[in-house]
Amino acid sequence: MPTGLTRDAGWQIGVSRTLPHPPSVVWDFISGPEGLALWLGSDTELTPERGAPYRTAAGVTGEVRGYRPADRIRVTHGTTTLQVAMAPAAHGARTMLRFHQEHLASAEERERRREHWQQVMDEVEAALDRP
């Protein structure tokens, strides 16, 4: 099977980075309004309960599939499934942040989403590094 193609989830992509911030700081940002706007879409509000619907300013709809505070958020996003997850690194002084998207349409979409998630990660890191 080609890289990124799975039997169960179709085409998928994951992008992760270890950030020099403690998990509580990363979680508060990524689950708050500014962070949600970066990874999910502007003007998006999530109700932290399974099955809760949402809609982005761009018109993408989905529902919450999982929400574990300080751990992960999993949502449907159009025809795909999107997850942001985090884990403490280096004795809790740093945090590994990961974006994962599955059920993508093709290898080409997978590559476009890789570039997108790397850009989002850059924006998250820049926002967290602001004083």
Protein Blocks (a to p, Z undefined) as FASTA:
>chain_A
ZZhiafklopadddddddfbdfklmmmmmmmmklmmmmnoghiacdfbehiacddfkopa
cddfbdcehibccddehjbccddddddeehhlaccdddddehiabfklmmmmmmmmmmmm
mmmmmmmmpZZ
